[in-house]
Amino acid sequence: MVIGVVVGICVLLLILGFLVPRLSNHARHGTDKGFGLGQRAGSKAPGPIGTLLSKSFGKSQRAADKSHSTGKSAREKLPF
């Protein structure tokens, strides 16, 4: 379920980055805030579970940012 949500966010940011690059920055900042909140909350969990939760939110944030930048760079390569 969570993986599907992260994949959906990545696809949405990819499409937004391609279609409206400037306006998509707001969506990227919003997802960064959400993943950052989850990462901070996960790091407060005890033991190795906290590390695992913190890492998973960090990697999800990195994947969303990479998806957004891929959409923007694909838009820049268009001939028009």
C-alpha positions as CSV (number, residue, x, y, z in Angstrom):
1,M,0.0,0.0,0.0
2,V,2.7,2.5,1.0
3,I,4.8,1.5,-2.0
4,G,1.9,2.2,-4.3
5,V,1.5,5.6,-2.8
6,V,5.2,6.4,-3.2
7,V,5.1,5.2,-6.8
8,G,2.0,7.3,-7.4
9,I,3.7,10.4,-6.0
10,C,6.7,9.8,-8.2
11,V,4.6,9.4,-11.3
12,L,2.6,12.6,-10.5
13,L,5.8,14.6,-9.9
14,L,7.2,13.3,-13.2
15,I,4.2,14.4,-15.1
16,L,3.9,17.7,-13.4
17,G,7.7,18.3,-13.9
18,F,7.2,17.7,-17.6
19,L,4.0,19.7,-18.1
20,V,4.4,22.6,-15.8
21,P,8.0,22.8,-14.5
22,R,7.8,26.0,-12.5
23,L,4.5,25.2,-10.8
24,S,5.6,21.6,-10.0
25,N,8.1,23.0,-7.5
26,H,5.3,23.6,-5.0
27,A,4.2,20.0,-5.2
28,R,7.8,18.8,-4.7
29,H,8.2,21.0,-1.7
30,G,5.0,19.6,-0.3
31,T,6.0,16.0,-0.7
32,D,9.4,16.9,0.8
33,K,7.7,18.3,3.9
34,G,5.6,15.1,4.2
35,F,8.5,12.7,3.8
36,G,10.6,14.8,6.1
37,L,7.9,14.7,8.8
38,G,7.7,10.9,8.4
39,Q,11.4,10.6,8.6
40,R,11.7,12.6,11.8
41,A,8.8,10.7,13.4
42,G,10.3,7.4,12.3
43,S,13.7,8.2,13.7
44,K,12.1,8.6,17.2
45,A,11.0,4.9,17.2
46,P,13.2,2.7,19.4
47,G,16.0,0.6,18.2
48,P,16.6,-0.7,14.6
49,I,12.9,0.0,13.7
50,G,13.6,3.7,14.0
51,T,16.5,3.4,11.6
52,L,14.5,1.4,9.2
53,L,11.6,3.8,9.2
54,S,13.8,6.8,8.9
55,K,15.7,5.3,5.9
56,S,12.6,4.3,4.1
57,F,11.2,7.8,4.2
58,G,14.5,9.2,3.2
59,K,14.8,6.9,0.2
60,S,11.2,7.7,-0.8
61,Q,12.0,11.4,-0.6
62,R,15.1,10.9,-2.8
63,A,13.0,8.9,-5.4
64,A,10.4,11.6,-5.6
65,D,13.0,14.3,-6.0
66,K,14.7,12.3,-8.8
67,S,11.4,11.7,-10.5
68,H,10.7,15.5,-10.4
69,S,14.1,16.4,-11.8
70,T,13.8,13.8,-14.5
71,G,10.5,15.3,-15.7
72,K,12.0,18.8,-15.7
73,S,15.1,17.7,-17.6
74,A,13.0,15.8,-20.2
75,R,11.1,19.0,-20.7
76,E,14.3,21.0,-21.3
77,K,15.4,18.6,-24.0
78,L,12.3,19.2,-26.2
79,P,12.9,21.2,-29.3
80,F,10.2,23.8,-28.7
